[in-house]
Amino acid sequence: MGERAPDRRRLYQVWKGSNKFLFGGRLIFGPDAGSLFLSTVLIACPLVGLCFQCVTKLSSGSSERQPLGLPVLLATILLGLSDLAFLFLTSSRDPGIVPRNARPPEQAERGGDGDGDPVAAADDDVVTASTEWVMTSAANPHLRLPRTRDVAVAGGHVVRVNYCDTCLLYRPPRASHCSICNNCVQKFDHHCPWVGQCIGLRNYRFFFLFISTSTFLCLYVFVLSWLNIAAQRPRHGGSLLRSMTGEPLSLVLIVYTFVVAWFVGGLTVFHIYLMSTNQTTYENFRYRYDEKENPYNRGVLANVSEVFCTGMPPSMNNFRAWVELPAPAPPEAFVDGGPFTSRNKIDLEMGYKGVMQLPAGVPAILQRLHYAEMEKNSASFHIKDRQSAEAPDPFMIPEEPPHPAPGGASSPTPTVFVHDDGVE
């Protein structure tokens, strides 16, 4: 019989992260992608309300000039679709996942000699003197990795990177491991629950466009709703209060957009600051670059152009690529009569099934245990009571009665149970 063909799967089918994939691995989402539906509803509801008002005003046939006309309707639809597109682009693309290793870094890469002593690995990498080490193999505890190492980046600065125990690699500069997606992400910013995805190197641009467009939409709906109320004042004798009660939908949109604008507007302003100083949210909260030098800051214009004017780096993962799964380990081969062959399976808790052929490799004390007696009495006594006279001991070993002499009669001999330490 020929060799078994290797089991082939797409990479996204055997991916060890917590991501969800659609359309054969073409779209990648975070594990909390369900929040994408909630965000879509929160964006669409005020826009649908404003479009409804525009259609109502257009169908009324009034000769008065209304602020909610056809241009506003078309602009609302265009802005709404743009905002949803930015949301989808942020949520459905690879944020910059670093491929994990199947085994720890090789000796030359981790910077050490054959005896596990740390040495310089390359001209731009210098292993730091660390008191904390990572054991890479239980079989060989002498092969160890330092928990951190120093790496030179652009501008001559040296930054410290950490070893990831999950991905089995030294994270690239500015990368971090997301505990929700279970991936190391390049230029990790944060995991956004509203888009259900990590924000990193490859989707930060779309994330900023999403929150900035959402802020603009809030202000857009807020202003148009006030203009609509103000346009109704002549009908209500110039009373603003009566105009507000006469346009309840506009009033609801004003309250809604006012509340949401504080959230998304504050988030947009914060990320404008981060972008202009070339920081990530993770770096801002952990390293506090406002208190020390930022090795990545190149000036406001260069920092902003890095986000919007540079080419999108390709993904480091081809999730649709075919990968061969390792062949399953063959069952342990034992010679006939071995202790755990397929014909001689012993279960010390459940006894045995069928006719039991005792192998020669099983100790005599195990061969003579009363498994059926152990199972029958396991529910009626505890192991600590096995020495009591009332409960039979499942670990008692019966002695074979002596055979009668040939031609002679012998009286029946009672069964004697033997403990390891004597006779009972």
ABEGO torsion letter per residue (X at the ends): XBBBBBBBBBAAAABABABBBBGGGABBBBAAAAAAAAAAAAAAAAAAAAAAAAAAAAAAGBABBBABBAAAAAAAAAAAAAAAAAAAAAAABBAGBBBBBABBBBAAAAGBBAAGBBBBABAABBBBBBABBBBABAABAABBBBABBBBBBBGGBBBBBBBBAAAGBBBBBGBBBBAAAGBBBBGBABBBAAAGBBBBAAAAAAAAAAAAAAAAAAAAAAAAAAAAAAAAAAAAGGBAAAAAAABAAAAAAAAAAAAAAAAAAAAAAAAAAAAAAGBBAAAAAAAGAAABBBAABAEAAAAAAAAAABBBBBBABBAABBBBBBBBBBBBBBBBGBAABAABBBBAAAEBBEBBBBBAABBAAAAABBAAAAAAAAAABBAAAAABAABBBAABBBBBBBBBBBGBBBBBBBBBBBBAAEBX
